Amino acid sequence: MKNTALVMIGSNLDAESNISLAIQHLSDIFTVEKMSSCLSSKPVGDKYKSPFHNKAIRIISTLDYENTIISFKEIERKLGRTPESKQSGLVTMDIDLIFWNGDQVHRDYDRFPFVKKCIDQLND
């Protein structure tokens, strides 16, 4: 079965390089159909000091919902994300599933204008 996922990727540490690496890793597992432009956003919360770079991608997954998310977490770990690094405000990679087969599954689409802007570019 093919599933369509709209995904946000972001980083505030060597962001351009980490976003490129994340896309390469995602391309090894999924079919990447479309990408948004890259947007910069101010950090939200006291622990994040550096701005984030963010990009949305539309992928086709032959995996189910749970295994798609597991794949995202594995890529985050490969790129150096740890619970400690997030607590220190350094996020090498954050991959969030926002829409799954047309259903919104993550509230960041409604919470952050940059997420909505990037995701909406995939539907143009």
Order of alpha helices (4+ residues) and beta strands (2+ residues): beta-alpha-beta-beta-beta-alpha-alpha-beta-beta-alpha-alpha
